[in-house]
Amino acid sequence: MNIGSDKLDPHTWLDEHGNYLYSYALLRVKNQHIAEDLVQETLLAAIAAKNSFSNKSSLRTWLIGILKHKLVDHFRRQERNVTFKDLTDEDDNFLDSFFAKDHHWREKLNVFENPESAFQQQEFWKVFQQCLSRLKPRQAAVFLAKEIDGMNNQDICKRYSINSTNQWVLMHRARLSLIKCLKINWID
């Protein structure tokens, strides 16, 4: 695929790809200002590296690749400031809220009858984003890395400097919280 020189004009990148880059970043960082900053950093890095673009992928794919690196840098900076409290659950009885005394689910969890149509609805994504924003930052980051970015467990553990057990617990708690929130705010 040969991209014309007009596609390599940085003056058009924000108009053509800015919204997509912003949405991509916002879904991961859950903060408008940080997402805006990451998009700006991405575009500045792309302008600086414009001559290294080799046309092996689309311009948008190349920009997303740069943004992914900026996101990794952001999360690494954020991880340096992790406290012990972030690694533990604020409520030691967190899981108990999902189960009755006989260790069965309090309520039977319904699944979407047609998941594809639910995912296509913009309203679902708004609710999902709200539910995601209620997760602890580390839970959300691990969940997004696994379920949205498709990273394998080993890479997730390496990126966030956690062991496989901690990664499993974070994923489990994130899924339970998202299920509960989606059940309340979307399904019901």
mmCIF file of the C-alpha atoms, coordinates in Angstrom:
data_MODEL
# 
_entry.id   MODEL 
# 
loop_
_atom_site.group_PDB 
_atom_site.id 
_atom_site.type_symbol 
_atom_site.label_atom_id 
_atom_site.label_alt_id 
_atom_site.label_comp_id 
_atom_site.label_asym_id 
_atom_site.label_entity_id 
_atom_site.label_seq_id 
_atom_site.pdbx_PDB_ins_code 
_atom_site.Cartn_x 
_atom_site.Cartn_y 
_atom_site.Cartn_z 
_atom_site.occupancy 
_atom_site.B_iso_or_equiv 
_atom_site.pdbx_formal_charge 
_atom_site.auth_seq_id 
_atom_site.auth_comp_id 
_atom_site.auth_asym_id 
_atom_site.auth_atom_id 
_atom_site.pdbx_PDB_model_num 
ATOM 1   C CA . MET A 1 1   ? 0.000   0.000   0.000  1.00 0.00 ? 1   MET A CA 1 
ATOM 2   C CA . ASN A 1 2   ? 1.517   3.271   -1.054 1.00 0.00 ? 2   ASN A CA 1 
ATOM 3   C CA . ILE A 1 3   ? 0.491   6.252   0.980  1.00 0.00 ? 3   ILE A CA 1 
ATOM 4   C CA . GLY A 1 4   ? 0.728   9.526   -0.840 1.00 0.00 ? 4   GLY A CA 1 
ATOM 5   C CA . SER A 1 5   ? 2.806   12.358  0.500  1.00 0.00 ? 5   SER A CA 1 
ATOM 6   C CA . ASP A 1 6   ? -0.369  14.193  1.580  1.00 0.00 ? 6   ASP A CA 1 
ATOM 7   C CA . LYS A 1 7   ? -1.021  11.418  4.135  1.00 0.00 ? 7   LYS A CA 1 
ATOM 8   C CA . LEU A 1 8   ? 2.390   12.105  5.627  1.00 0.00 ? 8   LEU A CA 1 
ATOM 9   C CA . ASP A 1 9   ? 1.514   15.740  6.193  1.00 0.00 ? 9   ASP A CA 1 
ATOM 10  C CA . PRO A 1 10  ? 1.427   16.128  9.994  1.00 0.00 ? 10  PRO A CA 1 
ATOM 11  C CA . HIS A 1 11  ? -0.989  19.047  9.676  1.00 0.00 ? 11  HIS A CA 1 
ATOM 12  C CA . THR A 1 12  ? -3.789  16.579  8.811  1.00 0.00 ? 12  THR A CA 1 
ATOM 13  C CA . TRP A 1 13  ? -3.052  13.939  11.449 1.00 0.00 ? 13  TRP A CA 1 
ATOM 14  C CA . LEU A 1 14  ? -5.002  15.521  14.282 1.00 0.00 ? 14  LEU A CA 1 
ATOM 15  C CA . ASP A 1 15  ? -8.121  16.002  12.132 1.00 0.00 ? 15  ASP A CA 1 
ATOM 16  C CA . GLU A 1 16  ? -7.933  12.534  10.587 1.00 0.00 ? 16  GLU A CA 1 
ATOM 17  C CA . HIS A 1 17  ? -6.819  10.450  13.565 1.00 0.00 ? 17  HIS A CA 1 
ATOM 18  C CA . GLY A 1 18  ? -7.170  12.609  16.685 1.00 0.00 ? 18  GLY A CA 1 
ATOM 19  C CA . ASN A 1 19  ? -10.609 11.387  17.765 1.00 0.00 ? 19  ASN A CA 1 
ATOM 20  C CA . TYR A 1 20  ? -9.645  7.754   17.311 1.00 0.00 ? 20  TYR A CA 1 
ATOM 21  C CA . LEU A 1 21  ? -6.391  8.181   19.241 1.00 0.00 ? 21  LEU A CA 1 
ATOM 22  C CA . TYR A 1 22  ? -8.196  10.078  21.997 1.00 0.00 ? 22  TYR A CA 1 
ATOM 23  C CA . SER A 1 23  ? -10.900 7.389   22.349 1.00 0.00 ? 23  SER A CA 1 
ATOM 24  C CA . TYR A 1 24  ? -8.248  4.690   22.435 1.00 0.00 ? 24  TYR A CA 1 
ATOM 25  C CA . ALA A 1 25  ? -6.296  6.492   25.163 1.00 0.00 ? 25  ALA A CA 1 
ATOM 26  C CA . LEU A 1 26  ? -9.377  7.488   27.191 1.00 0.00 ? 26  LEU A CA 1 
ATOM 27  C CA . LEU A 1 27  ? -10.617 3.913   27.369 1.00 0.00 ? 27  LEU A CA 1 
ATOM 28  C CA . ARG A 1 28  ? -7.332  2.924   28.952 1.00 0.00 ? 28  ARG A CA 1 
ATOM 29  C CA . VAL A 1 29  ? -6.508  5.830   31.278 1.00 0.00 ? 29  VAL A CA 1 
ATOM 30  C CA . LYS A 1 30  ? -10.057 6.955   32.166 1.00 0.00 ? 30  LYS A CA 1 
ATOM 31  C CA . ASN A 1 31  ? -8.975  10.585  32.473 1.00 0.00 ? 31  ASN A CA 1 
ATOM 32  C CA . GLN A 1 32  ? -9.697  13.159  29.775 1.00 0.00 ? 32  GLN A CA 1 
ATOM 33  C CA . HIS A 1 33  ? -6.666  15.345  30.507 1.00 0.00 ? 33  HIS A CA 1 
ATOM 34  C CA . ILE A 1 34  ? -4.231  12.450  30.582 1.00 0.00 ? 34  ILE A CA 1 
ATOM 35  C CA . ALA A 1 35  ? -5.734  11.050  27.364 1.00 0.00 ? 35  ALA A CA 1 
ATOM 36  C CA . GLU A 1 36  ? -5.325  14.457  25.684 1.00 0.00 ? 36  GLU A CA 1 
ATOM 37  C CA . ASP A 1 37  ? -1.717  14.670  26.862 1.00 0.00 ? 37  ASP A CA 1 
ATOM 38  C CA . LEU A 1 38  ? -0.977  11.175  25.575 1.00 0.00 ? 38  LEU A CA 1 
ATOM 39  C CA . VAL A 1 39  ? -2.414  12.040  22.149 1.00 0.00 ? 39  VAL A CA 1 
ATOM 40  C CA . GLN A 1 40  ? -0.289  15.193  22.035 1.00 0.00 ? 40  GLN A CA 1 
ATOM 41  C CA . GLU A 1 41  ? 2.816   13.231  23.024 1.00 0.00 ? 41  GLU A CA 1 
ATOM 42  C CA . THR A 1 42  ? 1.980   10.641  20.361 1.00 0.00 ? 42  THR A CA 1 
ATOM 43  C CA . LEU A 1 43  ? 1.606   13.226  17.612 1.00 0.00 ? 43  LEU A CA 1 
ATOM 44  C CA . LEU A 1 44  ? 4.809   14.999  18.643 1.00 0.00 ? 44  LEU A CA 1 
ATOM 45  C CA . ALA A 1 45  ? 6.724   11.713  18.625 1.00 0.00 ? 45  ALA A CA 1 
ATOM 46  C CA . ALA A 1 46  ? 5.205   10.830  15.246 1.00 0.00 ? 46  ALA A CA 1 
ATOM 47  C CA . ILE A 1 47  ? 6.228   14.190  13.788 1.00 0.00 ? 47  ILE A CA 1 
ATOM 48  C CA . ALA A 1 48  ? 9.758   13.680  15.086 1.00 0.00 ? 48  ALA A CA 1 
ATOM 49  C CA . ALA A 1 49  ? 9.866   10.166  13.606 1.00 0.00 ? 49  ALA A CA 1 
ATOM 50  C CA . LYS A 1 50  ? 7.942   10.974  10.407 1.00 0.00 ? 50  LYS A CA 1 
ATOM 51  C CA . ASN A 1 51  ? 10.844  10.004  8.156  1.00 0.00 ? 51  ASN A CA 1 
ATOM 52  C CA . SER A 1 52  ? 11.045  6.554   9.751  1.00 0.00 ? 52  SER A CA 1 
ATOM 53  C CA . PHE A 1 53  ? 7.466   5.666   8.699  1.00 0.00 ? 53  PHE A CA 1 
ATOM 54  C CA . SER A 1 54  ? 7.976   2.817   6.252  1.00 0.00 ? 54  SER A CA 1 
ATOM 55  C CA . ASN A 1 55  ? 4.455   2.370   4.789  1.00 0.00 ? 55  ASN A CA 1 
ATOM 56  C CA . LYS A 1 56  ? 4.371   -1.247  6.035  1.00 0.00 ? 56  LYS A CA 1 
ATOM 57  C CA . SER A 1 57  ? 1.150   -0.423  7.861  1.00 0.00 ? 57  SER A CA 1 
ATOM 58  C CA . SER A 1 58  ? -1.481  2.266   7.696  1.00 0.00 ? 58  SER A CA 1 
ATOM 59  C CA . LEU A 1 59  ? -0.665  5.633   9.194  1.00 0.00 ? 59  LEU A CA 1 
ATOM 60  C CA . ARG A 1 60  ? -3.319  5.093   11.887 1.00 0.00 ? 60  ARG A CA 1 
ATOM 61  C CA . THR A 1 61  ? -1.803  1.735   12.858 1.00 0.00 ? 61  THR A CA 1 
ATOM 62  C CA . TRP A 1 62  ? 1.604   3.388   13.124 1.00 0.00 ? 62  TRP A CA 1 
ATOM 63  C CA . LEU A 1 63  ? 0.164   6.181   15.298 1.00 0.00 ? 63  LEU A CA 1 
ATOM 64  C CA . ILE A 1 64  ? -1.609  3.645   17.549 1.00 0.00 ? 64  ILE A CA 1 
ATOM 65  C CA . GLY A 1 65  ? 1.706   1.814   17.923 1.00 0.00 ? 65  GLY A CA 1 
ATOM 66  C CA . ILE A 1 66  ? 3.328   5.021   19.133 1.00 0.00 ? 66  ILE A CA 1 
ATOM 67  C CA . LEU A 1 67  ? 0.370   5.675   21.448 1.00 0.00 ? 67  LEU A CA 1 
ATOM 68  C CA . LYS A 1 68  ? 0.717   2.184   22.934 1.00 0.00 ? 68  LYS A CA 1 
ATOM 69  C CA . HIS A 1 69  ? 4.311   2.972   23.837 1.00 0.00 ? 69  HIS A CA 1 
ATOM 70  C CA . LYS A 1 70  ? 3.195   6.245   25.418 1.00 0.00 ? 70  LYS A CA 1 
ATOM 71  C CA . LEU A 1 71  ? 0.568   4.338   27.422 1.00 0.00 ? 71  LEU A CA 1 
ATOM 72  C CA . VAL A 1 72  ? 3.167   1.846   28.652 1.00 0.00 ? 72  VAL A CA 1 
ATOM 73  C CA . ASP A 1 73  ? 5.384   4.749   29.740 1.00 0.00 ? 73  ASP A CA 1 
ATOM 74  C CA . HIS A 1 74  ? 2.422   6.367   31.506 1.00 0.00 ? 74  HIS A CA 1 
ATOM 75  C CA . PHE A 1 75  ? 1.554   3.186   33.418 1.00 0.00 ? 75  PHE A CA 1 
ATOM 76  C CA . ARG A 1 76  ? 5.186   2.595   34.335 1.00 0.00 ? 76  ARG A CA 1 
ATOM 77  C CA . ARG A 1 77  ? 5.384   6.101   35.802 1.00 0.00 ? 77  ARG A CA 1 
ATOM 78  C CA . GLN A 1 78  ? 2.122   5.470   37.624 1.00 0.00 ? 78  GLN A CA 1 
ATOM 79  C CA . GLU A 1 79  ? 3.302   2.098   38.961 1.00 0.00 ? 79  GLU A CA 1 
ATOM 80  C CA . ARG A 1 80  ? 6.308   3.698   40.618 1.00 0.00 ? 80  ARG A CA 1 
ATOM 81  C CA . ASN A 1 81  ? 3.891   5.394   42.994 1.00 0.00 ? 81  ASN A CA 1 
ATOM 82  C CA . VAL A 1 82  ? 1.929   2.292   44.026 1.00 0.00 ? 82  VAL A CA 1 
ATOM 83  C CA . THR A 1 83  ? 1.281   1.925   47.733 1.00 0.00 ? 83  THR A CA 1 
ATOM 84  C CA . PHE A 1 84  ? 0.629   -1.273  49.611 1.00 0.00 ? 84  PHE A CA 1 
ATOM 85  C CA . LYS A 1 85  ? -3.010  -0.242  50.006 1.00 0.00 ? 85  LYS A CA 1 
ATOM 86  C CA . ASP A 1 86  ? -3.398  -0.292  46.201 1.00 0.00 ? 86  ASP A CA 1 
ATOM 87  C CA . LEU A 1 87  ? -2.328  -3.920  46.210 1.00 0.00 ? 87  LEU A CA 1 
ATOM 88  C CA . THR A 1 88  ? -4.896  -4.992  48.773 1.00 0.00 ? 88  THR A CA 1 
ATOM 89  C CA . ASP A 1 89  ? -8.625  -4.766  48.750 1.00 0.00 ? 89  ASP A CA 1 
ATOM 90  C CA . GLU A 1 90  ? -10.079 -1.897  50.754 1.00 0.00 ? 90  GLU A CA 1 
ATOM 91  C CA . ASP A 1 91  ? -12.887 -4.184  51.851 1.00 0.00 ? 91  ASP A CA 1 
ATOM 92  C CA . ASP A 1 92  ? -11.709 -7.582  53.054 1.00 0.00 ? 92  ASP A CA 1 
ATOM 93  C CA . ASN A 1 93  ? -15.254 -8.857  52.593 1.00 0.00 ? 93  ASN A CA 1 
ATOM 94  C CA . PHE A 1 94  ? -15.401 -7.807  48.945 1.00 0.00 ? 94  PHE A CA 1 
ATOM 95  C CA . LEU A 1 95  ? -16.136 -11.292 47.581 1.00 0.00 ? 95  LEU A CA 1 
ATOM 96  C CA . ASP A 1 96  ? -18.636 -12.057 50.342 1.00 0.00 ? 96  ASP A CA 1 
ATOM 97  C CA . SER A 1 97  ? -21.036 -9.545  48.819 1.00 0.00 ? 97  SER A CA 1 
ATOM 98  C CA . PHE A 1 98  ? -21.429 -11.804 45.778 1.00 0.00 ? 98  PHE A CA 1 
ATOM 99  C CA . PHE A 1 99  ? -22.137 -15.035 47.677 1.00 0.00 ? 99  PHE A CA 1 
ATOM 100 C CA . ALA A 1 100 ? -24.749 -16.267 50.151 1.00 0.00 ? 100 ALA A CA 1 
ATOM 101 C CA . LYS A 1 101 ? -23.814 -18.126 53.353 1.00 0.00 ? 101 LYS A CA 1 
ATOM 102 C CA . ASP A 1 102 ? -24.141 -21.456 51.521 1.00 0.00 ? 102 ASP A CA 1 
ATOM 103 C CA . HIS A 1 103 ? -21.331 -20.265 49.161 1.00 0.00 ? 103 HIS A CA 1 
ATOM 104 C CA . HIS A 1 104 ? -23.622 -20.013 46.127 1.00 0.00 ? 104 HIS A CA 1 
ATOM 105 C CA . TRP A 1 105 ? -24.161 -16.857 44.095 1.00 0.00 ? 105 TRP A CA 1 
ATOM 106 C CA . ARG A 1 106 ? -26.586 -14.461 45.768 1.00 0.00 ? 106 ARG A CA 1 
ATOM 107 C CA . GLU A 1 107 ? -28.222 -13.812 42.426 1.00 0.00 ? 107 GLU A CA 1 
ATOM 108 C CA . LYS A 1 108 ? -27.951 -15.800 39.275 1.00 0.00 ? 108 LYS A CA 1 
ATOM 109 C CA . LEU A 1 109 ? -25.929 -13.734 36.824 1.00 0.00 ? 109 LEU A CA 1 
ATOM 110 C CA . ASN A 1 110 ? -27.575 -13.355 33.465 1.00 0.00 ? 110 ASN A CA 1 
ATOM 111 C CA . VAL A 1 111 ? -25.516 -13.142 30.337 1.00 0.00 ? 111 VAL A CA 1 
ATOM 112 C CA . PHE A 1 112 ? -26.431 -11.119 27.290 1.00 0.00 ? 112 PHE A CA 1 
ATOM 113 C CA . GLU A 1 113 ? -28.855 -12.894 25.012 1.00 0.00 ? 113 GLU A CA 1 
ATOM 114 C CA . ASN A 1 114 ? -27.141 -11.366 22.000 1.00 0.00 ? 114 ASN A CA 1 
ATOM 115 C CA . PRO A 1 115 ? -23.709 -10.043 23.024 1.00 0.00 ? 115 PRO A CA 1 
ATOM 116 C CA . GLU A 1 116 ? -22.783 -8.747  19.576 1.00 0.00 ? 116 GLU A CA 1 
ATOM 117 C CA . SER A 1 117 ? -25.739 -6.380  19.391 1.00 0.00 ? 117 SER A CA 1 
ATOM 118 C CA . ALA A 1 118 ? -25.076 -5.115  22.933 1.00 0.00 ? 118 ALA A CA 1 
ATOM 119 C CA . PHE A 1 119 ? -21.471 -4.329  22.138 1.00 0.00 ? 119 PHE A CA 1 
ATOM 120 C CA . GLN A 1 120 ? -22.480 -2.394  19.052 1.00 0.00 ? 120 GLN A CA 1 
ATOM 121 C CA . GLN A 1 121 ? -24.645 -0.002  20.979 1.00 0.00 ? 121 GLN A CA 1 
ATOM 122 C CA . GLN A 1 122 ? -22.991 3.233   22.011 1.00 0.00 ? 122 GLN A CA 1 
ATOM 123 C CA . GLU A 1 123 ? -25.007 3.346   25.193 1.00 0.00 ? 123 GLU A CA 1 
ATOM 124 C CA . PHE A 1 124 ? -23.430 0.084   26.312 1.00 0.00 ? 124 PHE A CA 1 
ATOM 125 C CA . TRP A 1 125 ? -19.956 1.542   25.903 1.00 0.00 ? 125 TRP A CA 1 
ATOM 126 C CA . LYS A 1 126 ? -20.916 4.567   27.970 1.00 0.00 ? 126 LYS A CA 1 
ATOM 127 C CA . VAL A 1 127 ? -22.117 2.313   30.779 1.00 0.00 ? 127 VAL A CA 1 
ATOM 128 C CA . PHE A 1 128 ? -19.079 0.068   30.388 1.00 0.00 ? 128 PHE A CA 1 
ATOM 129 C CA . GLN A 1 129 ? -16.768 3.091   30.629 1.00 0.00 ? 129 GLN A CA 1 
ATOM 130 C CA . GLN A 1 130 ? -18.544 4.220   33.800 1.00 0.00 ? 130 GLN A CA 1 
ATOM 131 C CA . CYS A 1 131 ? -18.220 0.731   35.300 1.00 0.00 ? 131 CYS A CA 1 
ATOM 132 C CA . LEU A 1 132 ? -14.582 0.561   34.277 1.00 0.00 ? 132 LEU A CA 1 
ATOM 133 C CA . SER A 1 133 ? -13.893 3.919   35.917 1.00 0.00 ? 133 SER A CA 1 
ATOM 134 C CA . ARG A 1 134 ? -15.148 2.499   39.239 1.00 0.00 ? 134 ARG A CA 1 
ATOM 135 C CA . LEU A 1 135 ? -12.428 -0.154  39.263 1.00 0.00 ? 135 LEU A CA 1 
ATOM 136 C CA . LYS A 1 136 ? -9.180  0.427   41.079 1.00 0.00 ? 136 LYS A CA 1 
ATOM 137 C CA . PRO A 1 137 ? -6.559  1.728   38.634 1.00 0.00 ? 137 PRO A CA 1 
ATOM 138 C CA . ARG A 1 138 ? -4.475  -1.443  38.747 1.00 0.00 ? 138 ARG A CA 1 
ATOM 139 C CA . GLN A 1 139 ? -7.525  -3.693  38.242 1.00 0.00 ? 139 GLN A CA 1 
ATOM 140 C CA . ALA A 1 140 ? -8.639  -1.615  35.263 1.00 0.00 ? 140 ALA A CA 1 
ATOM 141 C CA . ALA A 1 141 ? -5.171  -1.584  33.714 1.00 0.00 ? 141 ALA A CA 1 
ATOM 142 C CA . VAL A 1 142 ? -4.744  -5.351  34.020 1.00 0.00 ? 142 VAL A CA 1 
ATOM 143 C CA . PHE A 1 143 ? -8.285  -5.983  32.740 1.00 0.00 ? 143 PHE A CA 1 
ATOM 144 C CA . LEU A 1 144 ? -7.763  -3.732  29.695 1.00 0.00 ? 144 LEU A CA 1 
ATOM 145 C CA . ALA A 1 145 ? -4.388  -5.271  28.942 1.00 0.00 ? 145 ALA A CA 1 
ATOM 146 C CA . LYS A 1 146 ? -5.877  -8.778  29.003 1.00 0.00 ? 146 LYS A CA 1 
ATOM 147 C CA . GLU A 1 147 ? -9.350  -8.333  27.551 1.00 0.00 ? 147 GLU A CA 1 
ATOM 148 C CA . ILE A 1 148 ? -9.015  -5.328  25.244 1.00 0.00 ? 148 ILE A CA 1 
ATOM 149 C CA . ASP A 1 149 ? -5.364  -5.423  24.178 1.00 0.00 ? 149 ASP A CA 1 
ATOM 150 C CA . GLY A 1 150 ? -5.213  -9.237  24.176 1.00 0.00 ? 150 GLY A CA 1 
ATOM 151 C CA . MET A 1 151 ? -1.925  -9.425  26.085 1.00 0.00 ? 151 MET A CA 1 
ATOM 152 C CA . ASN A 1 152 ? -0.904  -12.798 27.471 1.00 0.00 ? 152 ASN A CA 1 
ATOM 153 C CA . ASN A 1 153 ? -0.570  -13.366 31.220 1.00 0.00 ? 153 ASN A CA 1 
ATOM 154 C CA . GLN A 1 154 ? 3.223   -13.435 31.191 1.00 0.00 ? 154 GLN A CA 1 
ATOM 155 C CA . ASP A 1 155 ? 3.474   -10.041 29.464 1.00 0.00 ? 155 ASP A CA 1 
ATOM 156 C CA . ILE A 1 156 ? 0.899   -8.543  31.827 1.00 0.00 ? 156 ILE A CA 1 
ATOM 157 C CA . CYS A 1 157 ? 2.850   -9.760  34.852 1.00 0.00 ? 157 CYS A CA 1 
ATOM 158 C CA . LYS A 1 158 ? 6.040   -8.306  33.427 1.00 0.00 ? 158 LYS A CA 1 
ATOM 159 C CA . ARG A 1 159 ? 4.462   -4.941  32.505 1.00 0.00 ? 159 ARG A CA 1 
ATOM 160 C CA . TYR A 1 160 ? 2.864   -4.406  35.913 1.00 0.00 ? 160 TYR A CA 1 
ATOM 161 C CA . SER A 1 161 ? 5.545   -6.150  37.993 1.00 0.00 ? 161 SER A CA 1 
ATOM 162 C CA . ILE A 1 162 ? 3.098   -8.612  39.537 1.00 0.00 ? 162 ILE A CA 1 
ATOM 163 C CA . ASN A 1 163 ? 3.081   -12.379 39.915 1.00 0.00 ? 163 ASN A CA 1 
ATOM 164 C CA . SER A 1 164 ? 0.591   -14.669 38.183 1.00 0.00 ? 164 SER A CA 1 
ATOM 165 C CA . THR A 1 165 ? -1.512  -15.140 41.319 1.00 0.00 ? 165 THR A CA 1 
ATOM 166 C CA . ASN A 1 166 ? -1.867  -11.389 41.805 1.00 0.00 ? 166 ASN A CA 1 
ATOM 167 C CA . GLN A 1 167 ? -2.751  -11.001 38.113 1.00 0.00 ? 167 GLN A CA 1 
ATOM 168 C CA . TRP A 1 168 ? -5.445  -13.677 38.440 1.00 0.00 ? 168 TRP A CA 1 
ATOM 169 C CA . VAL A 1 169 ? -6.898  -12.023 41.560 1.00 0.00 ? 169 VAL A CA 1 
ATOM 170 C CA . LEU A 1 170 ? -6.955  -8.592  39.888 1.00 0.00 ? 170 LEU A CA 1 
ATOM 171 C CA . MET A 1 171 ? -8.696  -10.028 36.810 1.00 0.00 ? 171 MET A CA 1 
ATOM 172 C CA . HIS A 1 172 ? -11.183 -11.960 38.942 1.00 0.00 ? 172 HIS A CA 1 
ATOM 173 C CA . ARG A 1 173 ? -12.101 -8.919  41.030 1.00 0.00 ? 173 ARG A CA 1 
ATOM 174 C CA . ALA A 1 174 ? -12.329 -6.691  37.961 1.00 0.00 ? 174 ALA A CA 1 
ATOM 175 C CA . ARG A 1 175 ? -14.644 -9.145  36.204 1.00 0.00 ? 175 ARG A CA 1 
ATOM 176 C CA . LEU A 1 176 ? -16.875 -9.547  39.261 1.00 0.00 ? 176 LEU A CA 1 
ATOM 177 C CA . SER A 1 177 ? -17.119 -5.788  39.722 1.00 0.00 ? 177 SER A CA 1 
ATOM 178 C CA . LEU A 1 178 ? -17.847 -5.220  36.043 1.00 0.00 ? 178 LEU A CA 1 
ATOM 179 C CA . ILE A 1 179 ? -20.484 -7.965  36.006 1.00 0.00 ? 179 ILE A CA 1 
ATOM 180 C CA . LYS A 1 180 ? -22.184 -6.465  39.045 1.00 0.00 ? 180 LYS A CA 1 
ATOM 181 C CA . CYS A 1 181 ? -22.041 -2.923  37.669 1.00 0.00 ? 181 CYS A CA 1 
ATOM 182 C CA . LEU A 1 182 ? -23.240 -3.950  34.202 1.00 0.00 ? 182 LEU A CA 1 
ATOM 183 C CA . LYS A 1 183 ? -26.036 -6.010  35.713 1.00 0.00 ? 183 LYS A CA 1 
ATOM 184 C CA . ILE A 1 184 ? -27.254 -3.014  37.696 1.00 0.00 ? 184 ILE A CA 1 
ATOM 185 C CA . ASN A 1 185 ? -26.701 -0.316  35.062 1.00 0.00 ? 185 ASN A CA 1 
ATOM 186 C CA . TRP A 1 186 ? -27.191 -2.125  31.770 1.00 0.00 ? 186 TRP A CA 1 
ATOM 187 C CA . ILE A 1 187 ? -28.954 -5.476  31.993 1.00 0.00 ? 187 ILE A CA 1 
ATOM 188 C CA . ASP A 1 188 ? -31.549 -4.501  34.566 1.00 0.00 ? 188 ASP A CA 1 
# 
